[in-house]
Amino acid sequence: MSTQAPGHLRPQFDEYCGRYQSIRMRREDGILELTLHTDGGPLRWGRLPHAELEEAFLMVGRDRQNQVVIVTGTGDEFSGPPAESTSNRRYHHQSPDEWGELGWESNRLLGNLLAIDVPMIAAVNGPAVRHAEIPVMCDIVLAAEEATFQDSAHFVGGLVPGDGVHVVFPMAMGLNRGRYFLLTGQVLDARQALAAGLVAEVLPRAGLLSRAWELARQVMRQPELNRRYSRILLTEQLRRQMNELLPFGLALEGLCITRRP
């Protein structure tokens, strides 16, 4: 029986790096940079990036050649556009079958992110108004001076905030500030996000990505198992909360979104 490590069963970078329309990837010395975009410009959130990120996080986590991961956006925004409020439109109704597909995907999107067992650095280059929990879940969060953070698509858009934001923001900001943030659609600028504990550094946009790479190389000076096991340890509380509360939140969100229009 062969004792060779079954590395051929794991994803290879050249097999998935060019696979996604919403994610550019480059890797240098074990540091993987993921740049979110739509047609080369700032990311416009929708079903395509939602599905692609769910799978991409899975592939990234299964490729052991990825030693540190940087996540950033394109141009002057991290993710958008803001969702319209319910005062302007009725939220899109979905059938139970449609929600079954999207809810299944939503459950795995953040789970696959947390399954990446190497340190993650977010470089938030501008407003993050859709799925701002994704950069906030990284271990080190850097923000450009122009960055803002908002949950524009859930409660103020007519949806129960149940797809993980109900875990991430109260945990990162504190229970009362997190609930206020979600229920009011509050927009936090970079300095407010720093004061609230969402980000670690605020930088000029021109130096943001270079700082992310500087920190990634600093992390890379540690032995591999130190990096991996520290990531696992420092995300365990978030992982436990997500495992316990994400399915419950998605169930309540699904009850809201599948109501009769």
C-alpha positions in Angstrom: 0.0 0.0 0.0 1.4 3.4 -1.0 2.2 5.8 1.8 2.5 8.8 -0.5 0.4 11.8 0.5 -2.7 12.0 -1.7 -2.0 15.6 -2.9 -3.3 14.8 -6.3 -6.8 14.6 -4.8 -6.7 18.3 -3.6 -7.4 21.3 -5.9 -4.5 22.6 -7.8 -4.2 26.4 -8.2 -4.1 26.4 -12.0 -7.3 24.4 -12.0 -9.4 27.0 -10.2 -7.6 30.3 -10.3 -9.2 31.4 -13.6 -12.5 29.7 -13.1 -14.5 32.6 -11.6 -16.0 35.7 -13.3 -16.1 37.6 -10.0 -12.8 36.8 -8.5 -9.3 37.4 -9.7 -6.5 35.4 -8.1 -2.8 35.6 -7.9 -0.4 33.7 -5.6 3.1 34.6 -4.7 5.3 32.7 -2.2 2.2 31.0 -0.7 0.3 34.3 -0.3 -3.0 34.2 -2.2 -4.7 37.5 -3.2 -8.4 37.3 -4.0 -9.7 40.5 -5.7 -13.5 40.8 -6.0 -14.9 42.5 -9.1 -17.6 42.7 -11.7 -16.4 43.0 -15.3 -13.2 44.5 -14.0 -14.9 47.2 -11.9 -16.2 47.2 -8.3 -18.2 44.1 -7.3 -21.9 44.3 -7.9 -23.4 41.7 -5.6 -25.8 39.1 -7.0 -26.3 35.4 -7.5 -23.2 34.9 -9.5 -20.6 36.2 -6.9 -22.6 34.6 -4.2 -22.3 31.2 -5.9 -18.7 31.7 -6.9 -17.5 32.8 -3.5 -19.1 29.8 -1.9 -17.2 27.4 -4.2 -14.0 29.5 -4.3 -13.6 29.5 -0.5 -14.0 25.7 -0.6 -11.2 25.4 -3.2 -8.9 27.9 -1.4 -9.3 26.0 1.9 -8.6 22.6 0.3 -5.4 23.8 -1.5 -2.6 23.5 1.1 -0.3 25.6 -1.0 -2.3 28.6 0.1 -0.5 29.8 3.2 -2.0 33.3 3.8 -5.1 34.8 2.1 -5.7 38.4 1.3 -9.2 39.5 0.2 -9.8 42.9 -1.4 -12.0 44.7 -3.8 -11.7 46.6 -7.1 -11.5 50.4 -7.7 -13.2 52.6 -5.2 -15.7 50.1 -3.7 -15.4 46.8 -1.9 -18.9 45.5 -2.5 -22.2 47.1 -3.7 -24.6 48.4 -4.7 -26.7 49.4 -1.7 -30.0 47.5 -1.6 -33.1 49.7 -2.0 -35.2 50.2 1.2 -38.6 48.7 1.5 -40.0 52.2 1.3 -39.0 52.2 -2.4 -39.9 48.6 -3.4 -41.2 45.3 -2.2 -38.5 42.8 -1.5 -38.1 40.1 -4.1 -40.2 37.1 -3.3 -38.8 33.6 -3.7 -40.5 30.2 -3.9 -39.6 27.6 -1.3 -37.5 25.8 -4.0 -35.7 29.0 -4.9 -34.9 29.7 -1.3 -33.9 26.1 -0.8 -31.1 26.7 -3.3 -30.0 30.1 -2.1 -30.3 29.1 1.6 -28.2 26.0 1.0 -25.5 28.2 -0.7 -25.7 30.8 2.1 -25.1 28.2 4.8 -21.9 27.0 3.0 -20.6 30.5 2.0 -19.5 31.5 5.5 -18.8 27.9 6.6 -16.3 27.5 3.7 -14.7 30.8 4.6 -14.2 29.7 8.2 -12.9 26.3 6.9 -9.9 28.1 5.4 -7.3 27.2 8.0 -4.7 29.8 7.3 -4.7 33.5 8.4 -6.9 35.8 6.3 -6.3 39.6 5.8 -9.0 41.9 4.4 -8.1 45.1 2.6 -11.4 47.0 2.4 -10.7 49.5 -0.4 -14.0 51.4 -0.2 -17.7 51.0 0.8 -18.7 47.5 1.8 -22.4 47.7 1.8 -23.3 44.2 0.7 -22.1 41.2 2.7 -19.7 43.3 4.7 -19.4 40.4 7.1 -17.0 38.7 4.7 -14.1 41.1 5.3 -15.0 41.5 8.9 -14.6 37.7 9.4 -11.0 37.9 8.4 -8.3 37.8 11.1 -6.8 41.1 10.2 -9.1 43.8 8.8 -7.5 46.9 7.1 -9.7 49.7 5.7 -9.0 52.5 3.3 -9.9 56.0 4.6 -12.8 56.0 2.1 -14.2 52.7 3.3 -17.7 52.4 4.9 -19.5 49.4 6.4 -23.3 48.8 6.2 -25.8 45.9 6.1 -28.0 47.5 3.4 -29.7 44.3 2.2 -31.4 42.7 5.2 -33.6 44.4 7.8 -33.8 47.8 6.1 -34.4 46.0 2.8 -37.2 43.9 4.1 -35.4 40.7 5.1 -34.6 39.0 8.4 -30.8 39.5 9.0 -30.3 35.8 9.3 -27.5 34.7 6.9 -24.7 35.2 9.3 -24.7 39.0 9.9 -26.7 38.3 13.1 -23.6 36.4 14.4 -20.7 38.4 13.0 -21.7 42.0 13.9 -22.9 41.6 17.4 -19.8 39.5 18.1 -17.4 42.0 16.6 -19.1 45.2 17.8 -20.8 44.1 21.0 -24.4 43.0 21.3 -26.2 46.4 21.6 -24.1 48.2 19.0 -24.5 45.2 16.6 -28.2 45.1 16.9 -28.5 48.8 16.3 -26.2 48.5 13.2 -28.4 45.7 11.8 -31.8 47.2 12.6 -31.1 50.8 11.4 -28.9 50.2 8.3 -26.3 52.3 10.0 -23.4 53.4 7.8 -20.0 53.4 9.6 -17.1 55.2 8.1 -13.6 53.9 8.5 -12.8 55.7 11.7 -16.1 54.7 13.3 -15.5 51.1 12.2 -12.1 51.3 13.9 -13.7 52.6 17.1 -16.3 49.9 16.9 -13.8 47.1 16.6 -14.6 46.1 13.0 -11.2 47.1 11.6 -7.6 47.2 13.0 -6.0 49.9 10.8 -7.2 52.8 8.6 -4.9 53.7 5.8 -4.7 55.8 2.7 -6.1 53.7 -0.2 -2.9 54.0 -2.1 -1.0 52.1 0.6 -3.7 49.7 1.6 -2.8 46.6 -0.5 0.9 47.0 0.1 0.2 47.0 3.9 -1.8 43.9 3.5 1.1 42.2 1.7 3.5 43.5 4.3 1.5 41.9 7.1 1.0 38.7 5.1 4.8 38.4 4.7 5.2 39.0 8.4 2.7 36.2 9.2 4.6 33.9 6.7 7.7 34.1 8.9 6.0 31.8 11.4 6.1 28.0 10.9 3.2 26.6 8.9 1.6 24.7 11.7 1.8 27.8 14.0 -0.1 29.7 11.3 -2.7 27.1 10.7 -3.4 26.1 14.2 -3.5 29.8 15.4 -6.1 30.5 12.7 -8.2 27.5 13.8 -8.0 28.5 17.4 -8.8 32.2 16.9 -11.8 31.5 14.8 -13.2 28.7 16.9 -15.6 30.9 18.9 -17.0 32.4 15.7 -17.2 28.9 14.1 -19.2 27.6 17.1 -21.6 30.5 17.1 -22.1 30.2 13.3 -22.7 26.5 13.5 -25.3 27.0 16.2 -27.1 30.1 14.9 -26.7 30.3 11.1 -29.2 27.5 10.3 -31.7 29.1 12.7 -31.2 32.5 11.1 -31.6 31.1 7.6 -34.8 29.4 8.6 -36.3 32.6 9.8 -35.0 34.5 6.8 -36.5 31.9 4.6 -39.9 32.2 6.3 -39.8 35.9 5.5 -38.6 35.7 1.9 -41.0 32.9 0.9 -44.1 34.7 2.2 -46.8 35.5 -0.4 -46.0 38.6 -2.4 
